[in-house]
Amino acid sequence: MNKIEPGIGISRRYLHDEVAERMRELIRSGEMEPKARINEGELTERFGISRTPLREAIKILATEGLLELLPNRGARVASISDGELEEMMEVIAGLEATAGDLACRTITDADIDALVVDHDAMVEAWKAGDEAGYFSHNRRIHEGIMAASRNTILANIYESLSGRIQRSRYSAHQTPEQWARAVSEHERMIALLRARDGAALAVLMREHIRGKKSVIAANYGAAETA
């Protein structure tokens, strides 16, 4: 049997996978808005690639539900109906509840300390009225709890689904009362993680996400009609 030389193998990601990841970020950040048509010429120039890997990336994102393929008319960023958004939020609430429960079994003190750094920065942003800073740290906390669950399948499902509404979720304008409530709930999240109370954290995470439904729905509708 021939000996395989160390360090030799397929390590480089396929180009279309890299393109797909960059497009995901454009969609999640809101730069590519719901119903926006995909301009292949503009993207090939922007990424410095040919149309072949771009079209492969488009197919990947279409299977993930981030893009819609239009017969003989290319593709566009997917839109979400009110009913679909309601169902997605309920599933995301369940995923985050499960992540909270699992995280309490596996999270380390160092993991919690890292979340506290983001939490403290989030609170400072809230006090300063800095919505962009607030949502940035807010997102890191939710993703940190998901990562602390140490469940790759759960995290992959969450990333795929949450990515479709990420921009609205982490940029939706809230009333002062809603904002204060969200911060209070985050305070409780940290306390429950410290206590390793998975059952209570699961309940809180589910209600925390459900409480954002109306805000996200309103913001998503505004994004679609902008």
C-alpha positions in Angstrom: 0.0 0.0 0.0 1.3 3.4 -0.9 2.1 5.6 2.0 0.2 8.9 2.1 2.5 11.8 2.6 1.6 14.0 5.6 0.1 17.3 4.8 -1.2 16.2 1.4 -5.0 16.3 0.9 -8.0 18.3 0.0 -7.9 21.2 2.5 -9.0 24.2 0.3 -12.7 24.9 0.3 -14.3 24.8 -3.1 -14.6 28.3 -4.6 -18.4 28.1 -4.8 -18.6 27.4 -1.1 -16.5 30.5 -0.3 -18.8 32.5 -2.6 -21.9 31.1 -1.0 -20.6 32.1 2.5 -19.9 35.7 1.3 -23.4 35.9 -0.1 -24.9 34.6 3.1 -23.2 37.5 5.0 -24.5 40.0 2.5 -28.1 38.7 3.0 -27.8 38.5 6.8 -26.3 42.0 7.0 -29.2 43.3 4.9 -27.0 44.6 2.1 -28.9 42.2 -0.1 -32.5 42.8 0.9 -35.6 40.6 0.5 -36.8 40.4 -3.1 -33.7 42.0 -4.4 -32.6 40.5 -7.8 -29.2 38.9 -8.0 -27.0 40.8 -10.4 -24.5 38.2 -11.6 -22.4 40.6 -13.5 -22.0 42.9 -10.5 -21.2 40.0 -8.1 -18.6 38.3 -10.4 -16.8 41.6 -10.7 -17.0 42.2 -6.9 -15.7 38.8 -6.0 -13.3 38.5 -8.9 -14.7 35.2 -10.2 -16.4 33.7 -13.2 -20.1 33.1 -13.4 -19.7 29.3 -12.9 -18.9 29.3 -9.2 -21.4 32.1 -8.6 -24.2 30.1 -10.1 -23.2 27.1 -8.1 -23.3 29.3 -5.0 -26.7 30.5 -6.0 -28.0 26.9 -6.2 -26.6 26.2 -2.7 -28.3 29.3 -1.2 -31.6 28.4 -3.0 -31.6 25.0 -1.3 -31.1 26.8 2.0 -34.1 29.0 1.4 -32.0 32.2 1.2 -32.6 32.7 -2.5 -35.5 32.0 -4.9 -34.8 30.8 -8.4 -36.9 32.6 -11.0 -37.6 30.6 -14.3 -35.5 32.2 -17.0 -35.0 35.3 -14.9 -32.1 34.4 -12.5 -32.6 34.6 -8.8 -33.6 36.9 -6.0 -33.3 37.1 -2.2 -36.1 35.1 -0.7 -39.0 36.8 1.0 -40.9 35.4 3.9 -44.7 35.5 4.4 -46.3 36.4 7.7 -47.2 32.8 8.3 -43.7 31.5 7.5 -42.2 34.1 9.8 -44.5 33.1 12.6 -43.5 29.4 12.1 -39.8 30.2 11.9 -39.8 32.3 15.1 -41.5 29.4 16.9 -38.9 26.9 15.7 -36.0 29.3 16.5 -37.5 29.7 20.0 -37.5 26.0 20.4 -33.9 25.7 19.2 -32.7 28.4 21.6 -34.5 26.8 24.5 -32.9 23.5 23.7 -29.5 25.2 23.4 -29.9 26.9 26.8 -30.8 23.6 28.5 -27.8 21.8 26.9 -25.5 24.7 27.6 -26.2 24.4 31.3 -24.8 20.9 31.2 -21.6 21.7 29.4 -20.8 25.4 29.7 -17.6 26.3 31.5 -16.9 29.3 33.8 -14.6 30.6 31.0 -17.5 30.4 28.5 -19.7 32.3 30.9 -17.1 34.9 31.6 -16.8 35.5 27.8 -20.6 36.0 27.6 -20.5 38.4 30.5 -18.0 40.6 28.6 -20.5 40.9 25.7 -23.3 41.3 28.1 -21.7 44.2 29.9 -20.8 45.8 26.6 -24.4 45.3 25.4 -25.7 47.0 28.6 -23.4 50.0 28.1 -24.6 50.3 24.5 -28.2 50.2 25.7 -27.5 53.0 28.2 -25.8 55.0 25.5 -28.7 54.5 23.1 -26.3 52.7 20.7 -28.6 50.3 18.9 -26.0 49.0 16.5 -23.6 48.2 19.3 -26.4 46.7 21.4 -27.5 44.3 18.6 -24.0 43.3 17.8 -23.3 42.1 21.3 -26.8 40.7 21.7 -26.2 38.5 18.7 -22.8 37.3 20.1 -24.5 36.3 23.3 -27.2 34.2 21.6 -24.7 32.6 19.3 -22.4 32.0 22.3 -25.1 30.1 24.2 -25.8 28.1 21.1 -22.0 27.3 20.8 -21.9 26.3 24.5 -24.6 23.7 23.9 -21.8 21.7 22.2 -24.3 20.3 19.7 -23.2 20.7 16.1 -26.4 19.5 14.5 -28.5 21.9 16.6 -26.1 24.7 15.8 -26.2 24.0 12.0 -30.0 24.0 11.9 -30.1 27.2 14.0 -27.6 28.9 11.7 -29.5 28.0 8.6 -32.9 29.1 9.9 -31.8 32.1 11.9 -29.8 33.4 8.9 -33.0 34.1 7.0 -34.2 36.7 9.5 -30.9 37.7 11.1 -31.0 41.3 9.8 -34.5 42.0 11.1 -33.9 40.2 14.3 -30.7 42.1 15.2 -31.7 45.5 13.9 -35.4 45.7 14.8 -36.2 49.0 16.5 -37.8 48.5 19.9 -39.7 50.8 22.2 -37.9 51.8 25.4 -40.1 49.3 27.3 -39.3 46.5 25.0 -35.6 47.3 25.1 -35.5 47.4 28.9 -37.4 44.1 29.1 -34.9 42.5 26.7 -31.9 43.7 28.8 -33.6 42.4 32.0 -34.1 39.0 30.3 -30.5 38.9 29.3 -29.5 39.6 33.0 -31.5 36.5 34.0 -29.9 34.4 31.2 -26.5 35.1 32.7 -27.7 34.3 36.2 -29.3 31.0 35.1 -26.2 30.0 33.2 -24.1 30.6 36.4 -26.6 28.5 38.3 -26.6 25.8 35.6 -30.4 25.8 35.7 -31.2 24.4 32.3 -34.9 24.0 32.8 -35.4 27.6 33.8 -33.1 28.9 31.1 -35.0 26.9 28.4 -38.3 28.5 29.5 -36.7 32.0 29.5 -35.1 31.6 26.1 -38.3 30.4 24.5 -40.3 33.3 26.0 -37.5 35.8 25.1 -37.7 34.8 21.4 -41.5 34.7 21.3 -41.5 38.2 22.8 -39.7 39.5 19.7 -42.2 38.2 17.1 -44.2 41.3 16.7 -41.1 43.6 16.6 -39.4 41.4 14.0 -42.5 41.0 11.9 -43.0 44.7 11.7 -39.4 45.3 10.9 -39.3 42.5 8.2 -42.3 44.0 6.6 -40.7 47.4 6.5 -37.6 45.9 5.0 -39.6 44.2 2.2 -41.4 47.4 1.3 -38.4 49.7 1.5 
